[in-house]
Amino acid sequence: VLFCSTALASSLSNNTNGCPLPSDLSIIKPLDNIPSSLAAYSGIWVGSTSTQMGVVIVFEKIEKTFGLTKIYTLVSWNNRYLNEGWSKQLAYYDPDSKSVWLDVATIPLPKFQIELNPPSGDSMDGKYSGTYRGNLHFSKKQ
């Protein structure tokens, strides 16, 4: 289990494209019953949209209980059109494509969807759609 202390959260905030993170951030390492293709998402991913809007997705916990996979994420944006801050979201895994997607609710804008391609080492790409559409690129930080 990795617990991100206030000091670590502060040091990460200098390298998160201006996206805020909570001071008590924690990441729980996936157990052995999680496929490696899904466990590869675990951690802190810092990136930006095709329009250079900063975004951070933290895969805090990935668990499989009674055949049901739950993916707990934290999403943080840095953009004047979206709420600056972070929110907790459940994500979904497609075992066929090995991609992950999540619905992000923002106020005052309607929710939009993020779809992430399987990570390749410390790099991950994806796209977002809804009112606005574009591409995403991430680097793994933790």
Backbone as CSV, one residue per row, in Angstrom:
resi,resn,N_x,N_y,N_z,CA_x,CA_y,CA_z,C_x,C_y,C_z
1,VAL,0.849,-1.176,0.000,0.000,0.000,0.000,0.889,1.232,0.000
2,LEU,0.627,2.132,-0.919,1.366,3.394,-0.964,0.446,4.480,-0.439
3,PHE,0.851,5.134,0.612,0.098,6.270,1.122,0.832,7.529,0.712
4,CYS,0.119,8.400,0.066,0.706,9.649,-0.406,0.511,10.693,0.689
5,SER,1.555,11.011,1.394,1.480,11.965,2.490,1.273,13.381,1.959
6,THR,1.013,14.295,2.868,0.857,15.694,2.470,2.111,16.186,1.753
7,ALA,3.281,15.786,2.258,4.533,16.211,1.617,4.640,15.650,0.205
8,LEU,4.270,14.370,0.027,4.337,13.772,-1.300,3.299,14.396,-2.217
9,ALA,2.098,14.619,-1.710,1.063,15.269,-2.521,1.523,16.659,-2.944
10,SER,2.192,17.385,-2.027,2.697,18.720,-2.364,3.773,18.637,-3.434
11,SER,4.676,17.662,-3.313,5.732,17.543,-4.316,5.159,17.109,-5.648
12,LEU,4.117,16.263,-5.631,3.469,15.865,-6.877,2.742,17.039,-7.522
13,SER,2.186,17.931,-6.690,1.396,19.035,-7.240,2.230,19.941,-8.133
14,ASN,3.542,19.941,-7.925,4.413,20.728,-8.797,4.599,20.046,-10.152
15,ASN,4.157,18.807,-10.268,4.359,18.041,-11.483,3.054,17.412,-11.957
16,THR,1.937,18.130,-11.771,0.633,17.595,-12.160,-0.121,18.528,-13.104
17,ASN,0.580,19.304,-13.886,-0.036,20.233,-14.842,-1.031,21.173,-14.171
18,GLY,-0.761,21.543,-12.931,-1.633,22.470,-12.215,-2.898,21.848,-11.684
19,CYS,-3.026,20.534,-11.732,-4.217,19.843,-11.240,-4.079,19.559,-9.751
20,PRO,-5.063,19.953,-8.958,-4.970,19.722,-7.518,-5.194,18.250,-7.175
21,LEU,-4.551,17.804,-6.102,-4.745,16.459,-5.569,-5.014,16.570,-4.074
22,PRO,-5.795,15.652,-3.520,-6.039,15.699,-2.076,-4.766,15.351,-1.306
23,SER,-4.642,15.873,-0.103,-3.431,15.644,0.694,-3.356,14.219,1.230
24,ASP,-4.473,13.522,1.310,-4.477,12.163,1.863,-4.602,11.086,0.785
25,LEU,-4.073,11.367,-0.377,-4.133,10.442,-1.496,-3.492,9.108,-1.138
26,SER,-4.160,8.002,-1.487,-3.571,6.685,-1.238,-3.780,5.790,-2.448
27,ILE,-2.798,4.945,-2.693,-2.887,3.992,-3.791,-2.651,2.611,-3.201
28,ILE,-3.592,1.711,-3.455,-3.483,0.347,-2.949,-3.082,-0.555,-4.106
29,LYS,-1.977,-1.248,-3.932,-1.453,-2.134,-4.971,-2.471,-3.235,-5.266
30,PRO,-2.759,-3.498,-6.561,-3.714,-4.554,-6.907,-3.238,-5.926,-6.422
31,LEU,-4.174,-6.745,-5.980,-3.863,-8.102,-5.536,-3.584,-8.996,-6.745
32,ASP,-3.092,-10.191,-6.479,-2.718,-11.123,-7.542,-3.896,-11.605,-8.383
33,ASN,-5.142,-11.463,-7.879,-6.288,-11.918,-8.668,-6.708,-10.911,-9.748
34,ILE,-5.980,-9.810,-9.874,-6.247,-8.799,-10.907,-5.340,-9.097,-12.098
35,PRO,-5.913,-9.211,-13.313,-5.071,-9.460,-14.496,-4.003,-8.375,-14.651
36,SER,-2.828,-8.752,-15.115,-1.726,-7.790,-15.260,-2.090,-6.650,-16.206
37,SER,-2.929,-6.928,-17.212,-3.333,-5.874,-18.151,-4.164,-4.798,-17.451
38,LEU,-4.893,-5.169,-16.407,-5.670,-4.206,-15.635,-4.807,-3.575,-14.539
39,ALA,-3.973,-4.372,-13.889,-3.101,-3.863,-12.824,-2.147,-2.789,-13.356
40,ALA,-1.838,-2.823,-14.652,-0.922,-1.842,-15.249,-1.454,-0.411,-15.133
41,TYR,-2.764,-0.247,-14.967,-3.346,1.092,-14.829,-3.070,1.701,-13.452
42,SER,-2.820,0.890,-12.436,-2.689,1.357,-11.063,-1.620,2.442,-10.943
43,GLY,-1.944,3.516,-10.224,-0.975,4.585,-9.996,-1.479,5.950,-10.401
44,ILE,-0.556,6.895,-10.482,-0.863,8.290,-10.801,-0.422,8.573,-12.230
45,TRP,-1.370,9.008,-13.050,-1.111,9.315,-14.464,-1.344,10.803,-14.689
46,VAL,-0.316,11.512,-15.095,-0.383,12.956,-15.332,-0.331,13.190,-16.831
47,GLY,-1.270,13.992,-17.329,-1.281,14.206,-18.766,-1.972,15.483,-19.172
48,SER,-2.324,15.511,-20.445,-3.004,16.678,-20.989,-3.871,16.254,-22.161
49,THR,-4.814,17.135,-22.487,-5.670,16.922,-23.636,-4.968,17.437,-24.883
50,SER,-5.581,17.203,-26.032,-5.019,17.698,-27.292,-4.993,19.228,-27.333
51,THR,-5.767,19.888,-26.441,-5.748,21.353,-26.356,-4.905,21.835,-25.175
52,GLN,-4.060,20.958,-24.636,-3.129,21.272,-23.553,-3.794,21.562,-22.211
53,MET,-5.006,21.060,-21.989,-5.647,21.162,-20.681,-5.059,20.068,-19.790
54,GLY,-4.585,20.439,-18.601,-4.003,19.464,-17.690,-5.052,18.536,-17.107
55,VAL,-4.682,17.281,-16.951,-5.570,16.289,-16.345,-4.720,15.243,-15.627
56,VAL,-5.211,14.793,-14.489,-4.564,13.726,-13.737,-5.621,12.675,-13.444
57,ILE,-5.278,11.411,-13.673,-6.147,10.307,-13.271,-5.343,9.422,-12.337
58,VAL,-5.893,9.190,-11.163,-5.254,8.334,-10.176,-6.093,7.069,-10.042
59,PHE,-5.492,5.944,-10.332,-6.149,4.658,-10.106,-5.770,4.236,-8.693
60,GLU,-6.669,4.537,-7.743,-6.387,4.327,-6.330,-6.482,2.862,-5.913
61,LYS,-7.490,2.175,-6.411,-7.732,0.809,-5.960,-8.429,0.028,-7.065
62,ILE,-7.920,-1.158,-7.347,-8.533,-2.056,-8.318,-8.752,-3.372,-7.593
63,GLU,-10.006,-3.798,-7.506,-10.280,-5.021,-6.765,-11.298,-5.889,-7.495
64,LYS,-11.226,-7.167,-7.212,-12.175,-8.121,-7.779,-12.769,-8.903,-6.610
65,THR,-14.080,-8.749,-6.438,-14.778,-9.407,-5.348,-15.987,-10.136,-5.915
66,PHE,-16.076,-11.421,-5.648,-17.189,-12.233,-6.128,-17.393,-12.080,-7.631
67,GLY,-16.292,-12.025,-8.380,-16.357,-11.938,-9.834,-16.613,-10.547,-10.374
68,LEU,-16.800,-9.559,-9.509,-17.070,-8.182,-9.937,-15.805,-7.347,-9.779
69,THR,-15.384,-6.692,-10.850,-14.197,-5.841,-10.808,-14.623,-4.408,-10.525
70,LYS,-14.007,-3.797,-9.522,-14.271,-2.397,-9.189,-12.966,-1.623,-9.329
71,ILE,-13.043,-0.476,-9.993,-11.870,0.370,-10.201,-12.199,1.747,-9.619
72,TYR,-11.491,2.117,-8.569,-11.716,3.392,-7.907,-10.694,4.392,-8.434
73,THR,-11.179,5.488,-8.981,-10.282,6.493,-9.549,-10.556,7.860,-8.946
74,LEU,-9.590,8.728,-9.104,-9.722,10.127,-8.762,-9.321,10.896,-10.020
75,VAL,-10.155,11.831,-10.448,-9.893,12.604,-11.661,-9.737,14.071,-11.277
76,SER,-8.698,14.709,-11.777,-8.454,16.120,-11.502,-8.204,16.853,-12.818
77,TRP,-8.859,18.023,-12.985,-8.731,18.817,-14.202,-8.217,20.204,-13.859
78,ASN,-7.579,20.831,-14.817,-7.144,22.218,-14.660,-7.603,22.963,-15.912
79,ASN,-8.796,23.545,-15.837,-9.358,24.239,-16.993,-10.423,25.204,-16.521
80,ARG,-10.490,26.377,-17.131,-11.455,27.378,-16.672,-12.891,27.021,-17.006
81,TYR,-13.113,26.095,-17.946,-14.474,25.723,-18.306,-15.016,24.571,-17.470
82,LEU,-14.156,23.910,-16.741,-14.564,22.807,-15.892,-14.269,23.168,-14.452
83,ASN,-14.942,22.495,-13.523,-14.636,22.737,-12.121,-13.187,22.379,-11.861
84,GLU,-12.424,23.325,-11.351,-11.061,22.988,-10.952,-11.172,22.242,-9.643
85,GLY,-10.477,21.195,-9.542,-10.564,20.355,-8.364,-10.535,18.906,-8.787
86,TRP,-10.923,18.034,-7.900,-10.875,16.613,-8.192,-12.182,15.962,-7.763
87,SER,-12.457,14.821,-8.337,-13.636,14.055,-7.953,-13.315,12.571,-8.041
88,LYS,-13.986,11.805,-7.221,-13.819,10.350,-7.231,-14.832,9.763,-8.206
89,GLN,-14.391,8.798,-8.981,-15.216,8.174,-10.004,-14.976,6.660,-9.994
90,LEU,-15.987,5.891,-10.341,-15.788,4.478,-10.620,-15.479,4.340,-12.098
91,ALA,-14.549,3.483,-12.426,-14.185,3.238,-13.825,-14.571,1.812,-14.179
92,TYR,-14.608,1.529,-15.468,-15.029,0.219,-15.971,-13.952,-0.327,-16.899
93,TYR,-13.774,-1.638,-16.862,-12.726,-2.308,-17.625,-13.360,-3.220,-18.654
94,ASP,-12.896,-3.138,-19.892,-13.336,-4.032,-20.961,-12.249,-5.085,-21.159
95,PRO,-12.473,-6.334,-20.715,-11.420,-7.343,-20.815,-11.054,-7.707,-22.251
96,ASP,-11.952,-7.470,-23.209,-11.647,-7.779,-24.605,-10.658,-6.783,-25.196
97,SER,-10.935,-5.494,-25.033,-10.055,-4.463,-25.596,-8.956,-4.059,-24.606
98,LYS,-9.115,-4.472,-23.343,-8.195,-4.114,-22.256,-8.167,-2.603,-22.011
99,SER,-9.249,-1.924,-22.402,-9.343,-0.489,-22.178,-10.202,-0.211,-20.942
100,VAL,-10.052,0.990,-20.418,-10.814,1.442,-19.260,-11.580,2.682,-19.673
101,TRP,-12.802,2.831,-19.175,-13.550,4.058,-19.441,-14.255,4.502,-18.177
102,LEU,-14.504,5.806,-18.096,-15.217,6.356,-16.966,-16.032,7.553,-17.398
103,ASP,-17.156,7.732,-16.717,-18.010,8.890,-16.930,-17.629,9.935,-15.897
104,VAL,-17.376,11.151,-16.347,-16.971,12.233,-15.457,-18.090,13.258,-15.422
105,ALA,-18.611,13.507,-14.223,-19.667,14.503,-14.064,-19.024,15.836,-13.711
106,THR,-19.356,16.869,-14.458,-18.837,18.210,-14.184,-20.005,19.179,-14.106
107,ILE,-19.834,20.207,-13.340,-20.865,21.228,-13.216,-20.227,22.533,-13.652
108,PRO,-20.802,23.322,-14.517,-22.157,23.262,-15.038,-22.303,22.459,-16.334
109,LEU,-21.215,21.893,-16.855,-21.295,21.178,-18.125,-21.849,19.770,-17.931
110,PRO,-22.431,19.196,-18.999,-22.887,17.806,-18.901,-21.691,16.871,-18.731
111,LYS,-21.979,15.674,-18.271,-20.881,14.729,-18.079,-20.286,14.321,-19.417
112,PHE,-19.072,13.826,-19.361,-18.419,13.336,-20.561,-17.727,12.028,-20.216
113,GLN,-17.254,11.336,-21.227,-16.654,10.029,-21.028,-15.187,10.057,-21.424
114,ILE,-14.384,9.360,-20.630,-12.970,9.175,-20.931,-12.758,7.709,-21.248
115,GLU,-12.067,7.426,-22.337,-11.689,6.055,-22.677,-10.169,6.002,-22.769
116,LEU,-9.584,5.071,-22.021,-8.130,4.955,-21.952,-7.674,3.648,-22.584
117,ASN,-6.685,3.749,-23.456,-6.087,2.563,-24.063,-5.166,1.898,-23.045
118,PRO,-4.871,0.617,-23.222,-3.967,-0.057,-22.281,-2.623,0.672,-22.202
119,PRO,-2.077,0.796,-20.985,-0.773,1.438,-20.835,0.317,0.680,-21.586
120,SER,1.281,1.443,-22.073,2.465,0.870,-22.699,3.659,1.384,-21.898
121,GLY,4.121,0.579,-20.952,5.158,1.045,-20.042,4.626,2.173,-19.186
122,ASP,5.313,3.310,-19.209,4.901,4.480,-18.420,4.158,5.503,-19.263
123,SER,3.530,5.058,-20.345,2.802,5.953,-21.241,1.404,5.386,-21.495
124,MET,0.420,6.278,-21.614,-0.952,5.845,-21.866,-1.666,6.916,-22.694
125,ASP,-2.428,6.493,-23.678,-3.211,7.399,-24.509,-4.690,7.098,-24.346
126,GLY,-5.501,8.037,-24.759,-6.941,7.843,-24.695,-7.651,8.976,-25.398
127,LYS,-8.949,9.068,-25.133,-9.755,10.135,-25.719,-10.876,10.484,-24.762
128,TYR,-11.429,11.677,-24.939,-12.597,12.081,-24.176,-13.656,12.555,-25.151
129,SER,-14.909,12.366,-24.758,-16.016,12.769,-25.622,-17.178,13.244,-24.762
130,GLY,-18.047,13.978,-25.369,-19.181,14.603,-24.701,-19.403,15.932,-25.389
131,THR,-19.579,17.000,-24.616,-19.707,18.334,-25.194,-18.456,18.689,-25.988
132,TYR,-17.313,18.333,-25.444,-16.038,18.540,-26.116,-15.427,17.181,-26.409
133,ARG,-14.599,17.107,-27.444,-13.935,15.864,-27.821,-12.462,16.135,-28.044
134,GLY,-11.661,15.126,-27.765,-10.238,15.282,-28.012,-9.453,14.066,-27.562
135,ASN,-8.160,14.165,-27.720,-7.252,13.085,-27.356,-6.570,13.392,-26.033
136,LEU,-6.120,12.331,-25.380,-5.421,12.430,-24.105,-4.092,11.711,-24.206
137,HIS,-3.094,12.213,-23.493,-1.813,11.514,-23.379,-1.337,11.650,-21.936
138,PHE,-0.893,10.530,-21.366,-0.467,10.492,-19.956,0.919,9.868,-19.816
139,SER,1.595,10.285,-18.742,2.826,9.644,-18.280,2.595,9.202,-16.847
140,LYS,3.102,8.029,-16.508,2.925,7.522,-15.143,3.921,8.184,-14.222
141,LYS,3.430,8.697,-13.081,4.284,9.403,-12.134,4.527,8.622,-10.852
142,GLN,3.676,7.692,-10.528,3.819,6.958,-9.270,3.250,5.581,-9.417
